[in-house]
Amino acid sequence: MDNKHCAVDGWVDAIPAPGPRIGTATFDLIVRPADIDALADDAPDTVVTCTSGDPRITHELLNGIQPGDLLRVTGTLVQPPAPGENARLTVDALEVLDTGLIPVIGNCG
């Protein structure tokens, strides 16, 4: 499998959720191609499944990030194991570039 350390900009499409292990959080990042104007109107966006175990990042994801927020995430990207599956990124840095227009009440319960 091909691993690469990189930064990715994209939008959060749903409220981040606790991850599969204690102390982790997971979310999907919607990434538009840089050359979007050269693509067909129906070209799909790329979905990158992100996970973090860093306590500061996990806290921010679970308490401050909302759908529509534009993020820059940096970490280790693993290409999908099979065609049609999402790439996976283990996040070690998070920057909020812009916030969504309408706040969503999240993580009740």
Secondary structure, DSSP 4 states (H G I P E B T S, - for coil): --EEEEEEEEEE-S--EE-SSTT-EEEEEEE--TTGGGS-TTPPPEEEEEEE--HHHHHHHHHT--TT-EEEEEEEEE--SSTTSPEEEEEEEEEEEE--SS-------
